[in-house]
Amino acid sequence: MSRIAADSARMQYVYDFAALDAVPAGPTSAKVTARRLLSGPTLATGKSSTVGAVLSGCHIILTLGTQARGTGANAHTHPNEQFNYIVQGTMTGEQGGERIFAQRGAILHTPGGLVHTGLACPDEDLVFLALKDTRHGITGPSVNGKYEGPNYLPGFGTRAGERRKSTAELIAESGRDPQGAKTRYVYDFPRLEAIPGRAASAVVTPQVIPAGSDAKGGFLTGEKLHVAVLRYPRGGKSRLLSRPNEQFTFVVEGALKAEVAGEEFRVRRHCIVHVPPGVSHRLVADGREDALVVTCQDARYAFTI
């Protein structure tokens, strides 16, 4: 077999979202849907401005979504839960009637069936890693049944005639704790301590105690998913293992060297590595800096690294 033929037959476990304008030609560990507007064929016939490529595993479905500043999703719901890790910008919206603001580095959790909106705040475009279980697809239906374009903040789109406000103004005008007045939906890593008087939407484990791994951080457990934010020190690694649950690991900062099914792959910033259930793997912080990662596992089994 020629080298070209061998490379084309190699299973792909690492995905560069910047390269997913088309579906990869060779075999992939997850189903890939090329980058597109997620809620409809056009902005005018959808309910959201979110654009992204979608990866679908056996238990986890995800996208690295982008929203132009001042735009986002109208009120909608879906039976699967969702965790949004904010990569860039600030997300605002309503969660079960509570106003929320999730800033860079935070995770916003939306339990299954909760009515919610989500928009990019005015100061910059929003980039977020959206992680869901596979009880439903990557998008959910509009609550009012209408698909007449995205949601807009004042000064944008159909609200262009209104005065545009800064992100700081929107937070100040909310008049409430941006984490929600009744339920905690926004989790700021590494500050995962409980908030007095607040019910948490997910089970919080502030500190991972890994066996044979150099990673440090905390994680959340929802209805179907574990989601962790972990830091591997330079040269730090996880142990070589296989587990019964599926895993995706997204690199926020730094880079990883991933050993998956006996082969080595480099996972650069804003790329993701997929480990199907039962596949052996190990992650190593590769380079001259720490690696900050978001790791998602399905919650049929305990979280392990």
HELIX and SHEET records of a PDB file:
HELIX    1   1 ARG A    3  ALA A    9  1                                   7    
HELIX    2   2 PHE A   17  ALA A   19  5                                   3    
HELIX    3   3 LEU A   43  THR A   45  5                                   3    
HELIX    4   4 GLY A  157  ARG A  159  5                                   3    
HELIX    5   5 THR A  167  SER A  174  1                                   8    
SHEET    1   A 7 VAL A  14  ASP A  16  0                                        
SHEET    2   A 7 CYS A 271  VAL A 275 -1                                        
SHEET    3   A 7 GLN A 247  GLU A 253 -1                                        
SHEET    4   A 7 ALA A 291  ASP A 298 -1                                        
SHEET    5   A 7 LEU A 225  TYR A 232 -1                                        
SHEET    6   A 7 LYS A 216  THR A 221 -1                                        
SHEET    7   A 7 VAL A 203  THR A 205 -1                                        
SHEET    1   B 7 LYS A  31  LEU A  37  0                                        
SHEET    2   B 7 VAL A  51  SER A  56 -1                                        
SHEET    3   B 7 ILE A  60  GLN A  67 -1                                        
SHEET    4   B 7 LEU A 126  ASP A 133 -1                                        
SHEET    5   B 7 GLN A  82  GLN A  88 -1                                        
SHEET    6   B 7 ALA A 106  THR A 110 -1                                        
SHEET    7   B 7 VAL A 186  ASP A 188 -1                                        
SHEET    1   C 5 GLU A  98  GLN A 103  0                                        
SHEET    2   C 5 THR A  90  GLN A  95 -1                                        
SHEET    3   C 5 HIS A 116  ALA A 120 -1                                        
SHEET    4   C 5 THR A  71  HIS A  76 -1                                        
SHEET    5   C 5 ASN A 151  TYR A 152 -1                                        
SHEET    1   D 2 THR A 183  ARG A 184  0                                        
SHEET    2   D 2 ALA A 199  ALA A 200  1                                        
SHEET    1   E 3 GLU A 263  VAL A 267  0                                        
SHEET    2   E 3 LEU A 256  VAL A 260 -1                                        
SHEET    3   E 3 HIS A 281  ALA A 285 -1                                        
END                                                                             
